[in-house]
């Protein structure tokens, strides 16, 4: 549930990380970034909202959305039936080892609304590779050679992306991107480590030697969220386990996680879940969900007014 730089790790013998999503419940993965190239591929149902560096997409069946290295992104899905989607994360080092000029390029690979006939053919070729990866991955328990096949398909995937979807980066934009990501990382890391303290705009601007006006504009420009929205998002994230796994009073949970009072906590919580914390706790306990074993990628996308 954290808006942060994410270190992507792959399993032994696997050059890429594969995640299959099948939940019919509402789910959120909030804004974050990582060096890995990420591909989202919907097999059925839809992903209601994919945010990528200020742009928002709705991804339906057969849609492919590629997220470039260090792009800030998030996902949101509403309740739905028969949803199935795959996430493939390709470590930057894996691609760079076979294509040393990776720093100079990006991939223009979003199938949503694509009408160009040649590009549609390219996307069909890409889907064939992704479908094969999924088929072998889902049957990995029955084939101890699956990792070899998926490795070969991973190279084919990279080849396809480089051949059909490669675009050149602007040199100045690379420098600026690295600079703002480093600054964002410092600011967001500090907030995550001190979220339960009194974090004001003036305090944070002084902490990072920036003017309040500049910090406010900078943060919103590169995240699409105000500083207060982000602070409240982290506080909400950190409070969630206590709400679900303890019987602590709502007021105590609110104060323990940086909210000034229960009213503030209720307002922020309701903006995301549409009900108050106490109502949500009751509903979830009735459903019998074990939140300690919940999917680690089942998170909150913060939509504050």
N, C-alpha and C positions, 0 to 999 in steps of 0.2 A: 504494500500500500504506500510505498514511498516514492516521492518524486526525486530522483537521484540518478547519478551515474551508476549503471548496472554492469557488474562484471559477469560476463557470460561464460560458463564452463560447460564443456562437452564431456560425455562419458568416455571411458577408455575405449579405444579402437574405433570411435566414431568421429569423423571429421566435422560433422555438423550436429546441432542440437535440434531434436524434433519433439514438438509438443502437440498433442491432439486434444481438442476441446469438444466436449459433447454435452455440456450442461444446458438444460432448458431454463435455468434460473437467471435472474438479473445478475450481471457481473461487471466488474470494472477493473481495469489495469490503468493506474494513473500515469501522469506525465513523467517520463524518464528518458534517459538516453544511454547508448552504449556504442562501442566501436563496431560490434558485429553488424553485418547486413542482415536485415530481418525480412522475411517474406510471410505475408498472411494470405491464406488461400481458403476460401469458403466452399465447402462441399455441399452443404444444405443449410437452409435457414439464412440468417444474415447477421452481420455485425452492424449494429445501428449507427455507431459513430467511431470513426478512426480519425484522430487528430494528428497531423504531421506538420510541424513548423508553421502553424497558423492556418493551415488548410484543413477542412473537415470533409470526410467522405463517408458514404453509406455503402457497405460492401455486401452484395448479394451472392447467390449461388454462382459458382465458377469464377467469381472475381478474384483477381490477384492484385495485391498491393505490396510493393517493395518499399521498405524504409531504409534509407541510406545511413551510413555510419554517422553517429553523433547527431542524428536528427531527433528533436524532441517530439515524443509521440505518446499517445494514450489510446485506450480502447474502451468502448462501452457497449453492452448488450442489454436489451430489455428481456423480459420473459418471452419465451418462444418455444415451439415444439420442434423436435427433430433437427436441432442445430448441430452441425458438425463442421469444424474448421481446423486447419492445421497451421502451426507456426513453425517456420524453419529459421534457425539462427546460424549464420555462417561466420565463424570467427574471422576477424580482419586479417590475422596472421596467416590463416589457411589460404585465403585468396591472394594475399600479397606474396606468399612464397612461390606461387605459380604465375603471378602477374605483378612484377615489381613496380610498375607504374600506377598501382592502384590509388596512390595519393592524388594523382592528377585527374581522376575521373569520378563520375557518379553514375547511377543507373536511373534512367527514365522508364519506369516499369510499373504503371498503374493501369489496369485494364478497364476500369470503370469509365463508361461513356466513350470508349475508343471506337471510332468509325473508319479509320484508315484500314483498307483491305490488307495491305502488306503487314501492318502491325498486328492485325487480328490473326493472321497466319502465324506470326511469331508467338503470340500468346497461346495459340493452340499447341504449338510445339513445346512451349514451356509447361503447359498443363499436362502433357503426356509424361514429361519427366517427373513432375510432382506426383502424378498419380502412381507412377511406378515406385517412387520412394515410399509413398504411403502404403502401398500393397506389401512391399517387402518388410517395412517396419512393423506393420500390424501382425505379420506372421513370423516375427523374429524368434519366437519361442519354439517354433517348429523347424527352424533352419539355423544351424550354428555357423553358417557361412554368410548370413545376412549382412553382417558388417562389411564384408568384402564387396557385395553387390551395391550396398548403399554408398560405399566409398567411391566406387566407379561412377555411380549416378551423381554423386556430389560434384565430381570433376566435370561431368557432362552438363550439370546445372550451371556451373561457373562459366563454362565455354558458351553456353547458350546466352547467358546474360551479357557477356563481353561481346559476343558477335552481334546481338540484336538490340541491346538496350543501353549500350555505353554512350555517355555524353561527357564532354570535357568540362572540368571545373574551371572557374575563374580563380587565378592565383590570389588576388586580394581577398576574395571571399573565404578562402581556406585559412588565411591568417586571422581574419576577423572572427571566423567561426571558432577557432581554437581559443582565441583570447576570451570571447564571451562565455564559452563553456567552462573554462578554468575559473572565471569569476563567479559564474552561477554555481559551480560545484562548491566553492568556498562558502558562499552565502547559504546555500541550502543545507550543506553539511552542518554548519553552525546552528541553523535553526533546528534541525533534527536532533542535535545533541543538547539543545537548551530550550526545547519547545515549551516546557512547563514553567519557564520563567516569564517575567514581564518584558516582552519583546515589542518595543515601539519602533516606528519608522525612524525617529530621531536617534534612538540608541543604536540601531543597526547601521545607519548611515555614518555615525561617528566611528563605530567599530571597524568599518571597512573604508574609512577615509573618503567617503563620497558625500555629496550634498543630498539632502532628503529628496529634492526634486529629481535629481539625476537617478538616484537609486530606484525611486518609484517608477520613472519612465523606463529605465533599463530593464527592470524585472518584468514589467508588463509587456514590453516589446518582445522579449525573447521567450516568455512563457505563456503569454495570453492570460495570466492571472495577476491579480494585485498581490502585493506582499502579504496583506492581511488574509486574503483568501488562502494563500499557501500555508501560512502559519496555522490557520484554523483547520486546514486539511491534514496537516501533520498531527495536530492535537486530536482530531477525530480518529485518525488511524491508530494512534497510540492508546486511545481510550477504549477501542473496540474490544480487545481481549478481556478487559476488566468487566465491561458491560455484559459480555456473553458467558464468561467463565467464573464470575463471582456473584455474590449477593450484596455487594457493596451498594449503599444508597447512591442515587443518581447525583446528588449534590456533591458527595465525596469524590466520585469519579470525575466530575467536572473540575473540581478544584485541584485534584491530583494531577490533572493533565493540562493545566494552564488556562482553562476557561475561568473568567472572573466570577461566574455564578451559574446556577442551573439554567436560568432563562437563556443565557447566551449559548450554552451547550445544546439546549432544546432547539433553538433557532437554526444553528449550524447543522445539527443532525437531521432535522426535518427537511432542510433544503435538499439533502441527498436521498434520504430514505422515505420521505413523505409522511412519516409518523414520528412521534417523540421517542426518545431512547427507552422509556419505560414500556411503551406500547410495543416497540420492536423486540425488546427482550422477552416479553410475554409470548409474542407470536412465534419467535424462533424456538423458545423452549417447548412450546406445544408441538412444533414440527419434529422435535427430537434430533436436531442437527448437532453433530459433534464438532464444535468449532475449533477444537485443538487439533483436529485432523483435517481441517479444511484445506483445499487446494491453495498453495502459496501464491498462485497467480490470480486468485479470486480477490479482487481489491476494489477500492473506491475511486471513482472518477468524480472530482469535486466540482459541483455546479452550484456556485453561490450567486445570489442575486446581487 
